[in-house]
Amino acid sequence: MIHYPLVCFDECCKQLISETRRPIPAEPGQPERFDYEYQREGVSNLFMFFEPLTAWRHVEVTARRTQIDYANLMKYLVFKGFD
């Protein structure tokens, strides 16, 4: 057991999109083609903890990025992390 774990924390936002048109099927010599038009479906936030020395990681996806979300994840790390 490591007495002083090295824990990394990162977060990022990802835009959620959906296609508005069906892709053009692949043909001999041509790959499947997609139109550039899309419909925006919102944003999700990803929080990730990673402990590289033991290869432990935890990813949490939230609908928003608020102080409460951040605080809950820090609480998770302190009380439940590394299980």
C-alpha positions as CSV (number, residue, x, y, z in Angstrom):
1,M,0.0,0.0,0.0
2,I,1.2,3.5,-0.8
3,H,1.2,5.8,2.2
4,Y,1.4,9.0,0.1
5,P,-0.6,8.4,-3.1
6,L,0.0,10.6,-6.2
7,V,-3.5,11.5,-7.4
8,C,-4.1,13.5,-10.5
9,F,-7.3,15.3,-11.3
10,D,-8.6,16.6,-14.6
11,E,-11.9,17.8,-16.0
12,C,-13.2,18.6,-19.5
13,C,-16.4,19.5,-21.3
14,K,-17.7,17.6,-24.2
15,Q,-20.3,18.9,-26.6
16,L,-23.1,16.4,-27.4
17,I,-24.3,16.4,-31.0
18,S,-26.6,14.3,-33.2
19,E,-26.8,13.9,-36.9
20,T,-29.6,15.6,-38.7
21,R,-29.3,13.6,-42.0
22,R,-28.6,10.0,-42.7
23,P,-25.0,9.2,-43.9
24,I,-24.4,8.3,-47.5
25,P,-23.7,4.6,-47.6
26,A,-20.3,3.4,-48.7
27,E,-19.8,2.3,-52.3
28,P,-16.9,0.4,-54.0
29,G,-13.9,2.8,-53.8
30,Q,-15.8,5.4,-51.7
31,P,-16.1,5.4,-47.8
32,E,-19.3,6.2,-46.0
33,R,-19.9,10.0,-46.1
34,F,-21.4,12.3,-43.5
35,D,-22.9,15.7,-43.8
36,Y,-21.3,18.5,-41.7
37,E,-24.7,19.6,-40.4
38,Y,-25.6,18.5,-36.8
39,Q,-27.9,19.3,-34.0
40,R,-26.6,20.5,-30.7
41,E,-27.8,18.3,-27.8
42,G,-26.1,20.1,-24.9
43,V,-22.8,19.7,-22.9
44,S,-21.6,17.1,-20.4
45,N,-18.7,17.5,-18.0
46,L,-16.2,14.8,-17.3
47,F,-14.2,14.7,-14.0
48,M,-11.3,12.1,-13.8
49,F,-9.1,11.0,-10.9
50,F,-6.0,9.0,-11.8
51,E,-3.4,7.4,-9.6
52,P,-0.6,6.4,-12.0
53,L,1.5,4.3,-9.6
54,T,-1.3,1.8,-9.1
55,A,-3.2,2.3,-12.4
56,W,-6.4,3.3,-10.5
57,R,-8.8,5.7,-12.1
58,H,-12.3,7.0,-11.6
59,V,-14.4,9.0,-14.1
60,E,-17.6,10.8,-13.3
61,V,-19.9,12.4,-15.9
62,T,-22.1,15.3,-14.8
63,A,-24.7,17.4,-16.6
64,R,-23.1,20.7,-15.2
65,R,-19.9,22.0,-13.9
66,T,-20.7,23.6,-10.6
67,Q,-18.9,24.1,-7.3
68,I,-21.2,21.5,-5.7
69,D,-20.2,18.9,-8.3
70,Y,-16.5,19.6,-7.6
71,A,-17.0,19.4,-3.9
72,N,-18.9,16.1,-4.1
73,L,-16.1,14.6,-6.1
74,M,-13.4,15.8,-3.7
75,K,-15.5,14.2,-0.9
76,Y,-15.7,11.0,-2.9
77,L,-11.9,11.0,-3.3
78,V,-11.3,11.5,0.4
79,F,-13.8,9.0,1.8
80,K,-14.4,6.4,-0.9
81,G,-11.4,6.6,-3.4
82,F,-9.0,3.7,-3.9
83,D,-11.7,1.0,-3.0
